[in-house]
């Protein structure tokens, strides 16, 4: 084993593109350390995103990548994770105990935003992260039904903070827990904003790596106010390939850019339908819409999700796809998209404000 062999291995590993970040191994979002081991090399990869399951797939991909590299001996890989807080909008402070807040948004309703949000939260929890989900759609809260929590009510220990409910390993809060399922929310904008702020700030969230926020659809005053007041680490835009949906998704994307919230990427939902009887594939809502939108704004396509009856059935039954069949192909599609989102976040600016001391001025 020689230094030349180590340098050759390091150079070769540096050409590997991490699927979750879209960037070279050892650059933004991952760190790389190569050391001499017994009869070969130890390659330690640390990810800025959760990888309890994805780590095995990453190791296998690295082995394939290094298979053609001759003369370096045996290579052993290890993958670990370290999730850190990332910066939010200027003038706002991250929520206490919450490292990163991810907004899942769309320009219009009916594109599957809530389904994406809940499966993203479950996918990140399945990869080992501590995750919460806030249902911010005051007018149409759907997470209680999607998570099988209809009729449940949150408790409070001190009369000030609400205890989040727990479903499938994630903490959940929604206005749907506090009002009757059939009761319409005939509230004006300021009331909605106030209610959401209370749900966000007056819930006793645990120490979370990610708080996923299922944003209300649209780009009006409510959405803009939330984007300005809520400390968001990054936003995910959900759309279908349809031109009408894309037009509204474009507005949502630009809204986040105007308030300086990083857009992590675009999820193209309902991109493809496969007939359950004959297997015929059809792009019911069009093709390439999500990729065209992402290309226009220079953000990645996080994933293309199918239009599948199983997703609807499992969600209606209170057990979303990632929880119902964690190793199935549909869950894999959601998980890959979720990891691509937080991988993109991991490659961005970290938050150092927690390291700064608080300065107080006292009179003698």
N, C-alpha and C positions, 0 to 999 in steps of 0.2 A: 504494500500500500504506500503510495507516494502522494505528495502534495499535488503533483500533476493530475493524479487520478481523482483527487477530491475536487480540484478545479474543473476538470472535465465533467464530473457529475453535477456540480453546482451550475455550470453553464447549461447543461442539458435540462436540468430541472427548471431553470429559469425560462425555458421555452414552453413550458406547460401552462396552458390557460385554465384557470380554475373556473369550472362551470358556474359556480354561484356568484362570482364577482365579475366574470368576463375579463379578468386581468391576469397578468403573468404571476405565477407562484412566487411568493416572497415579496411582492409589491403590495399596494394598497389592499387591505382586507385580509391578508395572510402574512405570516412570518415563516421563515425557513431556516433551519439549522442542520448542518451536515457535520457529523463527527465520526471519527474512527471507532469501529467496534470490533468485537471478536470475529476475526475472519472476514470482515466486510465493513459496511458503513451503516450508521444510524441516521435516518432522515426524519427529523421532527418537524411537523407542520402544525402551526397554531392558527386557528381560524377565528375571525371576528364575528362569526355567526354560529348558531348551534349546529352540531353535526353528530348527534348520538347515533343516528342511523346512516346519515349521508357520509360519515367518515369512512365507513367500510367501502362504499362505492368510490370514494375519492382515492383510497389506498389502491383499490383494484385498477383504477384508471392510471395511477402513477406507475404501477408495476408494468402495465402494458406500454406506457410511454418509455420506460427505461429498459424494456426487454431487448431492444436492438443495440443498446449501449454496451460495447465490448470492453473488457480489460479493467473493470472497476471492482469486480468481485460481488459478493452477496450484499443485497441492500434490504434493510428492514425499515419499515415505515411506521410512524405513529402519528395520529391526528388528535389534537385536543382543541378546545374552544375557550375563548375568553371574550365575553360580550361586554362592551363598554358603552357608556353614554355618549351620545352625539349631540352636536350643537342644535339649537332651536332658533326661532326668529329673534332678531335683535330686540332687546328690551324685555324679553320674557324669560322666566326661569323654568327649568325642568320641574316636573311634579316631584315632590318628595317621595322617594322610594321607587320611582319609575325611571328606568334608564332611558327608554326610548318610546316615544308615542308615534304610532304609525296610523295615518289617516287613509282609509279606503274610501274612495269617492267616485262619483260619476256625475256627468252633466245632466242626466235625466234618469227617471225611474224605469224599471222593467228590464234592466240589463244584467241582473243577477249580482248586483254589488253586495248585498247582504250575504248571499250564499258564498261568494268569494271571501268576504271578511271572516265569517265563522270558520270556514275551512282553512284559511290562512292561520288563524289563531290556533286551531287544533293541530295543524301541521307543525307549527313552531314548538308547541308544547311536546309533541311527539318526538321532536329532535332534541329534547332536553332543556328547553328554555322555560322560564317562569313567565306565564302569559296571562293577561287580562283582556277582556273584551267589553267595550262600552258601546251600547246601542244608542247612538246619538240621533236616530231618526224619531223625533218626538211625535210627529204626526202619524207615522206608520211603523211602530216598533215591531220587529219580526223575530228578534233573537229569542225571546221567551218560548215561542212556538218551535223554532228551529232546534233549540237545545233541550226540548222536553221539560221546560220549567213553567209552563202555563199554570196559573193559580198559586204559584209560590210568592211569598212576600219576604223581603229582606228584614233582618232584625237589626237592632241597635243596642250597643252595650251601655253607652253613656248619654243617649238622647241627642247626640250631636252628629255622629258619623254612622252611616249605614254600612252594614257588613255585606260584602258582595256574595252572591250565590255562587256555587261551584257546580260545574257540569263538565264531565269528560276531562277533568284535570285542569280546567281554566276558570279563573274568576270572572264573573259576569255581573253587569249592572245595566238596567234598562228602565225607562219610564213605564214600560209594560208591566213591571213588577208592582207598581204603585197605583195603577188605575185598572178599572175593569176592562177586560178584553174587548168588549163591545162599545166602550165609551169613546166617542170622537173627541179629539183634542182640538177644540175650537179656540185656539189661542193665537194672539198676534205675535209678531216677531220678537219684541222685547221679552215677552213671557217665555217664549221658547228658549231664547238665549239664556235667560236667567235659570230656567229649569235645567238646562244642559250643564251650565256652570256648576250648579249644585250637585248634580249627579257625578260630575268629574271630581270636584274638589271636596265633597262631603261623603265620599266613599272611602272606607278604610282599605285601600289597596295594599296587598302585601308587597314585599320587595320583588318587583317585576323587571324582567329583562325587556319585555315589550308589552305595551298596552295598545291593542288594536282598536281603533275607533271606526265604527260603521257610520259614516257620515250621512246626513240627509241628502237626498238627490237634489240637483239643481245648482245654480250659481247666483242666487239672489242675495238679499241683505243678510239673511240668517247664515248662509254658508260663508259669506265673506267675513262676517263678524266672528264666527267660530275660528276661521283660518287666521284671523288677526289676534285673537285672545288666547287660543289654546296653544300651548308650547309643543309644536309638532316637529319631530325629527325628520320625517319624510312622508311623502304622499304616494299612493298607488292609484292610478286612474283605470277604472273598469269601463269597458265599452264592448259593443258587438261590432261586427264588421259593417253593419248597415250605415249608409251615408247619413241618415238622420241622427243616429246615435253618435256617430263620429263628430258631427257638427257641434253637438252639445258637450261631448267629451273634450273637444278642443277648448271650449270656453272654460271648463273646469280646470284643465291643465294650465291655462294662462292665468286663471285666478290665483292658483298657488304660486306661480312664478312672480306675480305682482306683489304678493306679500312675503316673498323670499323664503318660501318653503320648498326644499328640494323635491322634485318629482323623481321618484325612484324608477319609474317605468310604467308601462301600459300592459294591462291584462286584456287580451281579446277573448271574451266569453262567447259561448255558443258559436264558435268558429266553424264547427263541422258536425254534421249529423250522420250517424251510421245506422242504417236500418237494422232493427233487431231481428228481422226475419231473413233478409237476403244479403245483408252486409253492404248494400250499396251506399257509397259515400256521397253526400251532397252538401254544398255550401249554401244553406238556405238564406242566410243574411248577407251573402256576398263574400268576396275574398280579399285578403291583403289589407283590409282597412286598418287593423291595429298596427301592422308593420309600417304602413304609410304614415300614420299619425306619429308613431315613435320616431321614424326617420326624420320627419319634418321638424321635430323639436329636439332631436339629438339625445333621446333617451332610449333605453333598451326595451324590447318586448320581453316581459317577464314570463309570459306563457300564453299558449293558446289552448283554451279549455273547450271540450266538446259540449254539444247539446245532447243530453242523455237523460232518459226517463229515470234511470236509477238515482241520479243526483236529486231529482225532484222528489221521488218517493221517499228516499232516506231522510231528506231534510224535513219533509212534512211529518214524518214519524218521530221527529225529535232526536235523531241520531245522524248528523251530517256525514257525508261520504268518508271523510278522513277518520272519523270515529267508528263508522260502521264497518269499514273494510280497509284498515290502515295499510295493508300491503298490496291492495288491488291497483290496477292501472289508473283508475280515476283518481284515487287518493295520491298516487305517485305524481300525477299531473299537477294537482293542487300543491303538493309538497315542493316539487321542483320550482314552481312559480313563487311560492312563499320564500324559499331559500334564496332565490335569485333576487328578490326584493331586499331582504335583510343583508345579503351579500353586497349588494350595491350600497346599502347604508354603511356597512362596515368599511367600505373603501373611501368613505367621506370623512369630513372633519370631525374629530372627537371634541367632546365638551370638557374643558378644563376648569370651568367655573367652580366646581365642587372642591377643587384643590386650593382655591384662594381663601385666605383668612377673612373673617368678618372684621371690619374696622369700626370701632366705636370711639367716640370722642367724649371724654368725661371732664367736667370742670373740677379744678382743685378746690 
